[in-house]
Amino acid sequence: MKRAAFVGLVGLIACGGGAPAKSPDGASDASKREAHESIGDLAAAKGGIAALGGAGNREDGGTGVEVAMGAALHAVEVDRKSPVKLDGVLKEWPARTPAGETVGGRVDGLGLAVAVQYDDAKIYVGAEVTDSQLTRTAAHAENDDHVSMVLAFPSGRGALKGYEIGLYPGKPGESAGAVKWLAGPSKGQPVAGAKLVESDSKGGYTIEAAIPWATFAEARTMRVGLRGVFRVHDGDGASEKGVLATGQGTVDKPSDLPALPTAAEQAVVDGLLAPRNLAGQAPKIDVFADVAGDERKERISVFGKFFTICGPGYRSGHQFFWREVAGELSSFETRELTGRGKDDMIVRRRFAAGNSMHEMLEVWTIPAGDEPVTVFTQQIAVVENGGKRKLTNAVRVSSKEIEVSVEPAVGWDAATFKEPTAAGDEGILLPWGAVKSRTYKLEGKKFAKASEVAQAPAATVASGAASAGGATTKDLPTPPVSTKPSDLGKQVMDAYYRDQGVAAGTKPRFDIEVNVEGDAKPERVALVGRDIVVLGPTFKGGTGYARMSLTQFAEDKDVSEMTARDVTGDGAAEIVIRGVRRASAPSGDRVDVEGLFIYQVQSGAITRVFAVETGREQSGKRVQGLVQFIPSKSGKGFDIDVRPGVARGWTKETYPWPQDKPGGTIEPLLLPWGGIAGVRYAWNGTQFAPPP
């Protein structure tokens, strides 16, 4: 098989969340939805591993009950310089929102304007009621004049917990006002710790009420995603004549309630959504999890192509994080994976490449500060346009460990699969490849490859190659590559250690045996620090070595991979290096520049024959290019096909560097907006060069 190797990475889940908190009296459990079965659920039901969890804090394109974050009525955080005074006078209150929804009966002459404030301990309601004929009794009966509040909190995937409370004005000189439960087992009972003060006005009355957050079990950790509606009830003591409300929805149907955004959410509306006409759009994905800061949960939402994080304990509750999402974010979950006591984010994202849709799985975390960083990336699916052919990997995600394993291909085999795949360990595992499964474990701040389970690679046959003689065309490289520890040329290796002042016995970071020059006997190719060292029994007569220092890398660890492949088609393998170069932007921020470098061994010397930048990242923003090895037009070896990839966090307007032209010492990263559709580099006998 002559398959293209996709050198790339697409840039930003496992399940979580326990049982919801026990509801106090007056709570109503509503919006229960049948859970969507996931691949993970089906696998677990059959005794297999859960690919991506499921049945937890996960959204695959939404639950159907998401609501727009923008709303006419929103909760305003109390200004500490102007605290709420419960005196029945709304002088220090923000502007009130009028009720305009007739819920029942006649509402002629009835009016309600309401405002909501809150602090860490309480939620406050200020209401102005217009009603020329007041009915108030000391019993605060159901058909007395009153204002009702329905408040709902997110409670599990697609579920809301609703509460209904009545605010009854007192009668000056005769009875005090009251705050009572209107639903639940304690219906008719006072709400513990709540206070209300009323003040009569011409043609109606004004009330101020304070209700402890502790009244609502979910409020201990949930102060975002609230829904709420306020109603004024016009009673005559015997019946209810009319009801006017700020919106639709009831305690039994909380999913119909309008949003009641708090300050953190209003910041998203004002700073991101409203300027882009998205304030009235429901998020595609809406997840609530504790990912940063204190124990209170953040709200993680996707509006179109924008990913946002906000919350009462995130960025002081007044600012938010947003990022432009590349491709389609198809699934989002949260689970504690990195041992930091907070949920991490597991993202699946789709993007188009070649003739197929590709899917990447990434793990994001917020280890320090307040911006998510990527700690794991893996390509997990390639689906041909039309869906008839597909290739997938199963993924098991657990605390500090991730396992990726092959799944049977549908419609493709080793000969027909030619789609680009991600480079190195981030690429999808192939059913006909040499690796059956791979395990990654958390090392420091990222997940790193810990072990592999090998399998016998399938024979590869070129697509369309069929003859009576049964001849097959094998995929390059033709030289076999061994990664087993080697003592080949030990004396020569010891000489290298002495010559370069390296401690004797230092273990190479990469150590392979492969034919890179001369006869068919393999050479030993080792990476010691940043030095490529080549030696062997027939290399330089078995008494010498060749050395190339990778000075483009600042530290040994910046070299991430060394492999070998015959890309020139001469029967000997070239050495392929991948790594990250560190640079500084004019702002002083570090820039990580990823690259692919190819070296050839000729006449006992190591020479670089190709180099290309494959990705660039700065402060969480990233541009990733696509690089493929494709069969050359001559039928011998490969050409190198470079194309624009995807951007995350940067746009054409905000990316700080221009599009460089091909033909330099290191070939440029092609930008999605750079105006270059692609460059195909061909072997000219001495190097891979762009078209003239």
C-alpha positions as CSV (number, residue, x, y, z in Angstrom):
1,M,0.0,0.0,0.0
2,K,1.2,3.5,-0.8
3,R,-0.7,5.5,1.8
4,A,-0.4,9.2,2.6
5,A,0.9,9.9,6.1
6,F,-0.9,13.0,7.5
7,V,1.6,15.0,9.6
8,G,-0.7,17.1,11.8
9,L,-2.7,17.8,14.8
10,V,-6.1,19.5,15.1
11,G,-6.4,22.0,17.9
12,L,-9.3,22.2,22.0
13,I,-14.2,14.0,27.2
14,A,-15.1,10.7,29.6
15,C,-18.1,11.2,31.9
16,G,-18.5,12.7,35.3
17,G,-20.8,14.2,37.8
18,G,-22.5,12.4,40.6
19,A,-26.0,12.2,41.9
20,P,-27.7,15.6,42.2
21,A,-28.1,17.1,45.6
22,K,-31.2,16.2,47.6
23,S,-33.9,18.7,47.0
24,P,-35.5,20.6,49.9
25,D,-39.2,21.0,50.3
26,G,-40.8,22.8,47.4
27,A,-38.5,21.4,44.7
28,S,-39.9,19.7,41.6
29,D,-37.9,17.3,39.5
30,A,-38.7,17.9,35.9
31,S,-37.4,17.8,32.3
32,K,-36.3,14.1,32.7
33,R,-35.2,12.9,29.4
34,E,-34.4,9.5,28.0
35,A,-30.6,9.3,27.9
36,H,-29.0,9.0,24.4
37,E,-27.1,5.8,24.0
38,S,-23.5,6.3,23.2
39,I,-20.9,3.9,21.7
40,G,-19.5,3.7,25.2
41,D,-22.8,2.8,26.8
42,L,-23.4,0.0,24.3
43,A,-19.8,-1.3,24.7
44,A,-20.2,-1.3,28.5
45,A,-23.5,-3.1,28.3
46,K,-21.9,-5.9,26.4
47,G,-19.0,-6.2,28.8
48,G,-16.6,-4.1,26.8
49,I,-14.8,-0.8,27.7
50,A,-16.5,2.5,27.5
51,A,-15.0,4.3,24.6
52,L,-15.9,7.8,25.9
53,G,-18.0,7.2,29.0
54,G,-21.5,8.4,28.3
55,A,-24.4,8.6,30.7
56,G,-22.5,11.4,32.6
57,N,-21.8,15.1,32.2
58,R,-21.5,14.8,28.4
59,E,-23.2,16.5,25.5
60,D,-23.3,15.1,21.9
61,G,-24.6,18.2,20.2
62,G,-26.9,19.3,23.0
63,T,-29.8,17.9,25.0
64,G,-32.6,19.9,23.4
65,V,-33.4,22.0,26.4
66,E,-30.6,24.6,26.0
67,V,-31.8,28.2,26.2
68,A,-30.3,31.5,25.0
69,M,-28.0,33.1,27.5
70,G,-29.4,36.6,26.8
71,A,-32.6,37.7,28.5
72,A,-34.5,40.8,29.3
73,L,-34.4,40.1,33.0
74,H,-31.0,39.2,34.5
75,A,-29.7,39.0,38.0
76,V,-27.3,41.8,39.0
77,E,-24.6,41.3,41.6
78,V,-25.0,43.6,44.5
79,D,-22.7,46.6,44.6
80,R,-20.9,46.4,47.9
81,K,-20.9,50.2,48.0
82,S,-24.7,50.2,47.7
83,P,-26.0,47.2,49.6
84,V,-29.7,46.2,49.5
85,K,-31.8,47.8,52.3
86,L,-35.0,46.0,53.0
87,D,-37.2,49.1,53.5
88,G,-39.7,48.6,50.7
89,V,-38.1,51.5,48.7
90,L,-36.4,50.5,45.5
91,K,-34.2,53.6,45.2
92,E,-30.9,51.8,45.1
93,W,-32.1,49.1,42.8
94,P,-31.3,48.7,39.0
95,A,-34.0,49.3,36.4
96,R,-36.9,46.9,36.7
97,T,-38.1,44.6,33.9
98,P,-41.8,44.8,33.1
99,A,-44.0,41.7,32.9
100,G,-45.8,41.4,29.6
101,E,-47.0,37.8,29.4
102,T,-50.7,37.2,30.2
103,V,-50.9,33.8,31.8
104,G,-54.5,33.7,32.8
105,G,-57.7,35.7,33.4
106,R,-58.0,39.4,33.0
107,V,-55.0,41.7,33.5
108,D,-56.6,45.1,32.9
109,G,-55.0,47.5,35.3
110,L,-52.6,44.9,36.6
111,G,-48.8,45.5,36.3
112,L,-45.5,44.1,37.5
113,A,-42.0,45.4,37.1
114,V,-39.2,43.3,38.8
115,A,-35.5,43.3,39.4
116,V,-33.2,40.6,40.8
117,Q,-29.9,41.1,42.7
118,Y,-27.7,38.7,44.6
119,D,-24.6,38.4,46.7
120,D,-22.7,35.4,48.1
121,A,-25.4,34.7,50.7
122,K,-28.8,35.7,49.3
123,I,-30.9,36.4,46.3
124,Y,-32.9,39.6,46.4
125,V,-36.2,40.4,44.6
126,G,-37.5,44.0,44.2
127,A,-41.0,44.3,42.6
128,E,-43.4,47.1,41.8
129,V,-47.0,46.0,41.5
130,T,-49.8,48.0,40.0
131,D,-53.2,46.9,41.4
132,S,-56.0,49.3,42.3
133,Q,-57.9,46.8,44.5
134,L,-55.7,45.0,47.0
135,T,-56.7,41.8,48.7
136,R,-54.5,40.9,51.7
137,T,-55.1,38.8,54.7
138,A,-53.0,37.7,57.7
139,A,-53.4,34.1,56.4
140,H,-51.6,34.9,53.1
141,A,-54.0,32.7,51.3
142,E,-53.7,31.3,47.8
143,N,-56.2,33.8,46.4
144,D,-54.7,36.8,48.1
145,D,-52.8,39.3,46.0
146,H,-49.1,38.2,45.8
147,V,-46.1,37.8,43.6
148,S,-44.7,34.3,42.8
149,M,-41.2,33.4,41.8
150,V,-40.3,30.2,39.9
151,L,-36.5,29.5,40.0
152,A,-34.8,26.5,38.3
153,F,-31.2,25.2,38.5
154,P,-29.4,22.8,36.2
155,S,-29.4,19.4,37.7
156,G,-27.8,16.8,35.6
157,R,-27.7,16.4,31.8
158,G,-30.7,18.1,30.3
159,A,-32.5,18.3,33.6
160,L,-33.6,21.2,35.8
161,K,-34.8,21.4,39.4
162,G,-37.7,23.9,39.8
163,Y,-38.8,25.8,43.0
164,E,-41.8,28.0,43.4
165,I,-42.0,30.6,46.2
166,G,-44.7,33.2,47.0
167,L,-44.0,36.7,48.1
168,Y,-47.0,38.1,50.0
169,P,-47.2,41.7,51.0
170,G,-48.4,42.5,54.5
171,K,-51.0,45.0,55.5
172,P,-49.5,48.0,57.3
173,G,-50.5,48.0,61.0
174,E,-52.3,44.6,60.8
175,S,-50.0,41.9,59.4
176,A,-46.4,41.3,58.3
177,G,-45.5,40.1,54.8
178,A,-44.5,36.5,54.2
179,V,-42.3,34.3,52.0
180,K,-43.9,30.9,51.5
181,W,-43.5,27.7,49.6
182,L,-46.0,27.4,46.8
183,A,-45.0,23.9,45.7
184,G,-43.7,20.7,47.2
185,P,-44.3,18.9,50.5
186,S,-43.9,22.1,52.5
187,K,-46.4,24.0,50.4
188,G,-47.9,26.8,52.5
189,Q,-45.0,26.8,55.0
190,P,-42.6,29.8,55.5
191,V,-39.3,29.7,53.7
192,A,-36.6,29.5,56.4
193,G,-34.4,32.6,56.7
194,A,-36.3,34.6,54.1
195,K,-37.5,38.2,54.8
196,L,-39.9,40.5,53.0
197,V,-40.8,44.2,53.5
198,E,-43.6,45.9,51.6
199,S,-44.6,49.5,51.0
200,D,-47.9,50.7,49.7
201,S,-47.9,53.1,46.8
202,K,-50.5,54.9,44.8
203,G,-52.3,52.3,42.8
204,G,-50.4,49.3,44.2
205,Y,-47.5,48.3,46.4
206,T,-43.7,47.6,46.4
207,I,-42.0,44.7,47.9
208,E,-38.4,43.8,48.7
209,A,-37.5,40.2,49.6
210,A,-34.3,38.4,50.6
211,I,-34.0,34.7,50.2
212,P,-31.0,32.7,51.3
213,W,-29.2,30.8,48.6
214,A,-29.2,27.9,51.1
215,T,-32.9,27.5,50.3
216,F,-31.9,25.8,47.1
217,A,-29.7,22.7,47.4
218,E,-28.1,23.2,44.0
219,A,-27.1,26.8,44.8
220,R,-24.2,25.6,46.9
221,T,-22.2,24.9,43.7
222,M,-24.5,26.2,41.0
223,R,-24.9,29.9,40.3
224,V,-25.1,29.8,36.5
225,G,-27.6,28.4,34.1
226,L,-30.5,29.6,36.2
227,R,-34.0,30.0,34.8
228,G,-36.7,32.2,36.3
229,V,-40.0,33.8,35.9
230,F,-42.0,36.2,38.1
231,R,-45.8,36.5,38.2
232,V,-48.2,38.9,39.8
233,H,-51.4,37.2,40.9
234,D,-54.6,39.3,41.2
235,G,-56.9,37.7,43.7
236,D,-60.2,38.7,45.3
237,G,-59.9,36.3,48.3
238,A,-62.2,33.7,46.6
239,S,-60.6,33.2,43.2
240,E,-57.7,34.3,41.1
241,K,-58.9,37.0,38.6
242,G,-55.7,37.3,36.5
243,V,-52.0,36.5,36.2
244,L,-49.3,38.6,34.5
245,A,-45.8,37.2,34.1
246,T,-42.3,38.0,32.9
247,G,-42.2,34.9,30.7
248,Q,-43.5,31.4,30.1
249,G,-42.8,28.2,32.1
250,T,-43.9,26.7,35.4
251,V,-42.3,24.8,38.3
252,D,-43.5,21.6,36.6
253,K,-42.1,22.6,33.2
254,P,-38.8,24.4,34.0
255,S,-37.4,23.9,30.6
256,D,-39.9,26.4,29.3
257,L,-38.6,29.1,31.7
258,P,-36.5,31.9,30.3
259,A,-32.9,32.3,31.3
260,L,-32.0,34.3,34.4
261,P,-28.4,35.2,33.6
262,T,-26.0,36.2,36.4
263,A,-23.1,38.7,36.1
264,A,-20.7,36.1,34.7
265,E,-23.2,35.1,32.0
266,Q,-24.1,38.7,31.3
267,A,-20.4,39.4,30.6
268,V,-20.5,36.8,27.9
269,V,-23.7,38.3,26.4
270,D,-22.3,41.9,26.5
271,G,-18.7,41.1,25.5
272,L,-19.2,38.3,22.9
273,L,-22.7,37.3,21.9
274,A,-24.5,40.6,21.5
275,P,-21.9,42.2,19.2
276,R,-22.2,39.1,17.0
277,N,-26.0,38.9,17.1
278,L,-25.8,35.6,19.1
279,A,-27.5,36.7,22.3
280,G,-30.8,35.2,21.3
281,Q,-29.2,31.9,20.1
282,A,-29.3,28.8,22.3
283,P,-25.9,27.2,22.8
284,K,-25.2,24.0,20.8
285,I,-23.5,22.6,23.9
286,D,-24.1,23.6,27.5
287,V,-22.2,21.8,30.3
288,F,-21.8,22.7,34.0
289,A,-18.7,21.5,35.8
290,D,-16.1,22.6,38.3
291,V,-13.1,23.1,36.1
292,A,-11.3,26.0,37.9
293,G,-11.4,28.3,40.9
294,D,-13.6,27.5,43.9
295,E,-16.0,24.6,44.3
296,R,-18.8,26.4,42.4
297,K,-19.4,25.1,38.8
298,E,-18.5,26.9,35.6
299,R,-20.7,27.1,32.6
300,I,-19.1,25.8,29.5
301,S,-21.0,26.6,26.3
302,V,-20.6,26.6,22.5
303,F,-22.3,29.2,20.4
304,G,-21.7,28.6,16.8
305,K,-18.0,28.6,16.5
306,F,-17.3,30.2,19.9
307,F,-16.4,28.2,23.0
308,T,-16.9,30.0,26.3
309,I,-16.3,29.5,30.0
310,C,-17.8,31.6,32.8
311,G,-18.8,31.2,36.4
312,P,-19.1,32.9,39.8
313,G,-15.7,31.7,40.8
314,Y,-14.0,32.0,37.4
315,R,-12.1,35.3,36.7
316,S,-13.8,36.8,39.8
317,G,-17.2,36.2,38.3
318,H,-17.2,39.3,36.1
319,Q,-15.1,38.1,33.1
320,F,-15.1,35.1,30.8
321,F,-12.9,33.1,28.5
322,W,-13.7,32.5,24.9
323,R,-12.0,30.8,22.0
324,E,-12.9,30.4,18.3
325,V,-13.4,26.7,17.6
326,A,-11.9,25.2,14.5
327,G,-14.1,22.6,12.8
328,E,-17.2,21.2,14.5
329,L,-17.1,20.4,18.2
330,S,-19.2,17.2,18.2
331,S,-19.0,16.0,21.8
332,F,-18.0,17.5,25.1
333,E,-17.6,15.8,28.5
334,T,-16.1,16.6,31.8
335,R,-14.3,14.3,34.2
336,E,-11.4,14.5,36.7
337,L,-8.5,13.1,34.9
338,T,-5.3,14.8,35.9
339,G,-5.5,14.5,39.7
340,R,-5.9,18.2,40.4
341,G,-9.3,17.9,42.2
342,K,-11.1,19.6,39.3
343,D,-12.9,18.3,36.2
344,D,-11.0,18.2,33.0
345,M,-12.6,18.6,29.6
346,I,-12.7,15.9,26.9
347,V,-13.5,17.3,23.5
348,R,-14.2,15.5,20.2
349,R,-13.9,17.7,17.1
350,R,-14.6,17.0,13.4
351,F,-12.9,18.6,10.4
352,A,-12.7,17.9,6.7
353,A,-9.4,16.7,5.1
354,G,-9.0,15.0,1.8
355,N,-12.1,13.1,0.9
356,S,-13.2,12.4,4.5
357,M,-14.3,13.8,7.8
358,H,-11.7,13.4,10.5
359,E,-12.3,13.4,14.2
360,M,-9.8,14.2,17.0
361,L,-10.1,13.6,20.7
362,E,-8.5,16.2,23.0
363,V,-8.2,16.6,26.7
364,W,-8.1,20.2,28.0
365,T,-7.3,21.2,31.5
366,I,-6.8,24.4,33.5
367,P,-3.8,23.5,35.7
368,A,-2.9,27.1,36.6
369,G,-4.3,30.5,35.7
370,D,-7.6,30.5,33.9
371,E,-7.1,29.4,30.3
372,P,-7.5,25.8,29.2
373,V,-4.4,24.0,27.7
374,T,-4.3,20.8,25.7
375,V,-2.7,17.8,27.4
376,F,-3.7,15.0,25.0
377,T,-4.5,14.7,21.3
378,Q,-5.5,11.6,19.3
379,Q,-7.1,11.1,16.0
380,I,-9.9,8.6,16.5
381,A,-11.9,8.5,13.3
382,V,-11.8,8.9,9.6
383,V,-15.1,8.7,7.8
384,E,-15.4,9.0,4.0
385,N,-17.8,11.5,2.7
386,G,-21.0,9.7,2.3
387,G,-20.3,7.4,5.3
388,K,-19.8,4.1,3.4
389,R,-16.2,3.7,4.5
390,K,-14.9,4.5,8.0
391,L,-12.0,3.8,10.3
392,T,-12.3,4.3,14.1
393,N,-10.4,3.7,17.3
394,A,-11.9,2.8,20.6
395,V,-10.8,5.0,23.5
396,R,-10.9,4.2,27.2
397,V,-10.4,7.3,29.4
398,S,-9.7,7.0,33.1
399,S,-7.9,9.0,35.8
400,K,-4.3,9.7,34.7
401,E,-4.5,7.0,31.9
402,I,-5.9,6.8,28.4
403,E,-5.9,3.7,26.2
404,V,-6.5,3.8,22.4
405,S,-7.1,0.5,20.5
406,V,-7.9,-0.5,16.9
407,E,-11.4,-1.3,15.7
408,P,-12.3,-3.2,12.5
409,A,-12.4,-1.0,9.5
410,V,-15.5,-0.7,7.4
411,G,-15.0,-0.6,3.6
412,W,-11.3,0.1,3.7
413,D,-8.3,-2.3,3.8
414,A,-4.6,-1.8,3.8
415,A,-4.6,-1.4,0.0
416,T,-7.4,1.0,-0.4
417,F,-7.0,3.3,2.6
418,K,-5.2,6.5,1.3
419,E,-6.6,9.2,3.6
420,P,-4.2,11.5,5.4
421,T,-3.7,10.6,9.1
422,A,-2.2,12.6,12.0
423,A,1.6,12.2,12.5
424,G,3.4,10.1,15.1
425,D,1.6,8.9,18.2
426,E,-1.3,11.2,17.5
427,G,-2.3,9.4,14.4
428,I,-5.2,6.9,14.2
429,L,-4.2,3.3,14.9
430,L,-4.7,1.2,11.7
431,P,-6.2,-2.3,11.9
432,W,-3.4,-3.5,9.5
433,G,-0.7,-1.6,11.3
434,A,2.0,-2.8,13.8
435,V,0.2,-1.4,16.9
436,K,-2.9,-3.0,18.3
437,S,-3.3,-0.6,21.3
438,R,-1.4,2.2,22.9
439,T,-1.6,3.4,26.5
440,Y,-0.8,7.0,27.6
441,K,-0.2,8.0,31.2
442,L,0.0,11.4,32.8
443,E,3.6,12.5,33.1
444,G,4.0,16.0,34.6
445,K,1.6,18.3,32.7
446,K,0.7,16.1,29.7
447,F,-0.3,12.5,28.8
448,A,2.7,10.7,27.3
449,K,3.0,7.3,25.6
450,A,3.6,4.6,28.3
451,S,3.2,1.3,26.5
452,E,2.0,-0.4,23.3
453,V,0.6,-3.8,22.4
454,A,2.0,-5.0,19.1
455,Q,0.3,-6.9,16.4
456,A,1.5,-8.5,13.1
457,P,1.1,-5.9,10.3
458,A,-1.0,-6.9,7.4
459,A,0.6,-7.3,4.0
460,T,0.0,-4.2,1.9
461,V,-1.0,-4.4,-1.7
462,A,-1.1,-1.4,-4.0
463,S,-4.7,-0.5,-5.0
464,G,-5.4,-1.9,-8.4
465,A,-2.3,-4.1,-8.5
466,A,-3.5,-7.5,-9.7
467,S,-1.7,-9.9,-12.0
468,A,-1.6,-13.6,-12.7
469,G,1.7,-13.8,-11.0
470,G,0.3,-12.4,-7.8
471,A,3.0,-9.8,-7.5
472,T,2.5,-7.3,-4.8
473,T,3.9,-3.8,-4.3
474,K,5.0,-3.2,-0.7
475,D,4.7,0.1,1.0
476,L,7.9,2.0,1.6
477,P,10.2,2.0,3.5
478,T,11.5,-1.3,2.1
479,P,14.4,-1.5,4.7
480,P,13.1,-3.2,7.9
481,V,13.3,-1.0,11.0
482,S,14.1,-2.5,14.4
483,T,13.5,-0.5,17.6
484,K,15.0,-3.1,19.9
485,P,17.9,-2.0,22.1
486,S,21.1,-2.6,20.2
487,D,24.8,-3.2,21.0
488,L,25.7,-2.9,17.3
489,G,29.0,-1.2,17.0
490,K,29.5,-0.8,20.8
491,Q,33.1,0.1,20.5
492,V,32.4,2.8,18.0
493,M,29.6,4.1,20.1
494,D,31.9,4.3,23.1
495,A,34.3,6.3,20.9
496,Y,31.5,8.8,20.2
497,Y,30.9,9.1,23.9
498,R,34.6,9.9,24.5
499,D,34.9,12.3,21.6
500,Q,31.8,14.3,22.5
501,G,32.3,14.3,26.3
502,V,29.2,12.2,26.9
503,A,29.1,10.0,29.9
504,A,29.8,6.4,29.0
505,G,26.7,4.2,28.9
506,T,24.3,7.1,28.3
507,K,21.1,5.6,26.9
508,P,20.0,7.1,23.6
509,R,16.5,8.6,23.6
510,F,15.8,6.8,20.3
511,D,17.8,3.8,19.0
512,I,16.9,2.0,15.8
513,E,18.5,-0.4,13.3
514,V,17.8,0.3,9.6
515,N,19.7,0.4,6.4
516,V,20.4,4.1,5.7
517,E,23.4,3.7,3.3
518,G,25.4,1.2,1.3
519,D,24.7,-2.5,1.3
520,A,21.5,-4.0,2.7
521,K,23.0,-4.5,6.2
522,P,21.4,-2.3,8.8
523,E,23.1,0.6,10.5
524,R,22.5,1.7,14.0
525,V,20.9,5.2,14.2
526,A,20.8,6.7,17.7
527,L,19.7,10.0,19.1
528,V,21.9,11.0,22.0
529,G,20.8,14.3,23.4
530,R,20.4,16.3,20.2
531,D,23.0,14.3,18.2
532,I,22.0,11.9,15.5
533,V,24.7,9.2,15.5
534,V,25.0,6.7,12.6
535,L,27.4,3.6,12.8
536,G,27.5,0.0,11.8
537,P,29.7,-3.0,10.9
538,T,30.0,-1.9,7.2
539,F,29.5,1.8,7.8
540,K,32.9,3.6,7.4
541,G,34.5,0.1,7.6
542,G,33.0,-0.5,11.0
543,T,35.4,1.8,12.7
544,G,33.8,5.2,12.4
545,Y,30.6,7.1,12.9
546,A,28.7,10.1,11.5
547,R,27.2,12.7,13.7
548,M,24.7,15.5,13.1
549,S,23.8,17.9,15.9
550,L,20.2,19.2,15.8
551,T,21.1,22.7,16.8
552,Q,17.6,24.0,15.8
553,F,16.3,22.6,19.1
554,A,17.1,24.4,22.3
555,E,16.8,21.3,24.6
556,D,17.1,17.5,24.2
557,K,13.4,17.1,25.1
558,D,12.4,19.3,22.2
559,V,13.0,16.4,19.8
560,S,9.8,14.5,20.0
561,E,10.3,11.7,17.5
562,M,12.9,10.0,15.3
563,T,11.8,7.4,12.7
564,A,13.1,6.1,9.4
565,R,11.5,5.8,6.0
566,D,12.6,5.5,2.4
567,V,11.1,8.7,1.0
568,T,13.5,9.1,-1.9
569,G,13.0,5.7,-3.3
570,D,16.6,4.6,-3.4
571,G,16.2,1.6,-1.2
572,A,17.8,3.1,1.8
573,A,15.8,4.8,4.6
574,E,16.0,8.5,5.4
575,I,15.9,9.7,9.0
576,V,12.8,11.6,10.0
577,I,12.8,14.0,12.9
578,R,9.9,15.8,14.5
579,G,10.2,18.4,17.3
580,V,9.5,21.8,18.6
581,R,11.6,24.9,18.2
582,R,11.2,27.7,20.9
583,A,11.1,31.3,19.8
584,S,10.0,34.6,21.3
585,A,7.3,36.9,19.9
586,P,7.8,40.7,20.0
587,S,5.5,40.8,22.9
588,G,7.9,38.5,24.8
589,D,5.5,35.5,24.8
590,R,7.0,32.1,23.9
591,V,6.1,30.7,20.5
592,D,6.3,27.0,19.9
593,V,7.2,26.1,16.3
594,E,6.7,22.5,15.3
595,G,8.6,21.1,12.4
596,L,9.4,18.0,10.4
597,F,13.1,17.4,9.3
598,I,14.4,14.7,6.9
599,Y,18.0,13.7,6.8
600,Q,19.8,11.5,4.3
601,V,23.1,9.6,4.8
602,Q,25.4,9.8,1.8
603,S,29.1,9.0,1.6
604,G,29.4,8.7,5.3
605,A,27.8,12.1,6.1
606,I,24.4,13.2,7.3
607,T,22.7,15.9,5.3
608,R,19.4,17.6,5.7
609,V,17.3,17.2,2.6
610,F,14.0,18.7,3.7
611,A,12.5,20.8,6.5
612,V,9.0,22.2,7.0
613,E,7.1,24.0,9.7
614,T,4.0,22.0,10.6
615,G,2.5,24.0,13.4
616,R,2.8,27.2,15.5
617,E,1.3,27.8,19.0
618,Q,1.4,30.8,21.3
619,S,-0.6,31.3,24.6
620,G,-3.1,28.6,23.7
621,K,-3.7,29.8,20.1
622,R,-2.6,27.4,17.4
623,V,-2.3,27.0,13.6
624,Q,-1.7,23.4,12.4
625,G,-0.8,22.5,8.9
626,L,-1.2,19.3,6.9
627,V,1.8,17.4,5.6
628,Q,1.5,14.2,3.6
629,F,3.8,11.6,2.1
630,I,2.2,10.7,-1.2
631,P,3.5,8.3,-4.0
632,S,5.6,10.3,-6.4
633,K,4.5,10.8,-10.0
634,S,7.6,8.9,-11.1
635,G,6.4,5.8,-9.1
636,K,9.6,5.8,-7.1
637,G,9.6,7.1,-3.5
638,F,7.3,9.9,-2.3
639,D,6.5,13.5,-2.9
640,I,5.7,15.7,0.1
641,D,2.4,17.4,-0.1
642,V,1.9,20.5,2.2
643,R,-1.4,22.1,2.6
644,P,-3.1,24.6,5.0
645,G,-4.8,23.1,8.0
646,V,-6.8,24.6,10.7
647,A,-6.5,27.6,13.2
648,R,-7.6,27.7,16.8
649,G,-7.8,31.0,18.5
650,W,-6.3,33.0,15.6
651,T,-8.0,34.5,12.6
652,K,-6.7,36.2,9.5
653,E,-7.0,39.6,11.3
654,T,-5.4,38.5,14.6
655,Y,-2.6,36.2,13.4
656,P,0.6,38.2,13.9
657,W,2.8,36.8,11.1
658,P,2.6,37.0,7.3
659,Q,2.4,34.0,5.0
660,D,6.0,33.1,4.0
661,K,6.8,32.0,0.5
662,P,8.0,28.4,-0.3
663,G,11.6,27.8,-1.2
664,G,13.4,28.8,2.0
665,T,15.7,26.9,4.3
666,I,12.7,25.7,6.2
667,E,9.5,25.5,4.2
668,P,6.7,27.6,5.6
669,L,3.6,26.7,7.5
670,L,0.7,27.3,5.1
671,L,-2.0,29.4,6.7
672,P,-5.8,28.8,6.1
673,W,-6.0,32.4,4.9
674,G,-2.5,32.6,3.3
675,G,-3.7,32.3,-0.3
676,I,-1.6,29.2,-1.0
677,A,-3.7,26.1,-1.7
678,G,-0.9,23.7,-1.4
679,V,2.7,22.9,-2.4
680,R,4.0,19.5,-3.6
681,Y,7.7,19.0,-3.0
682,A,9.5,16.5,-5.2
683,W,12.9,14.8,-4.9
684,N,15.4,16.3,-7.4
685,G,18.3,14.0,-6.5
686,T,19.7,16.2,-3.7
687,Q,16.7,17.6,-1.9
688,F,12.9,17.9,-1.9
689,A,12.1,21.1,-3.8
690,P,8.9,23.0,-4.7
691,P,7.9,23.2,-8.3
692,P,10.0,25.7,-10.3
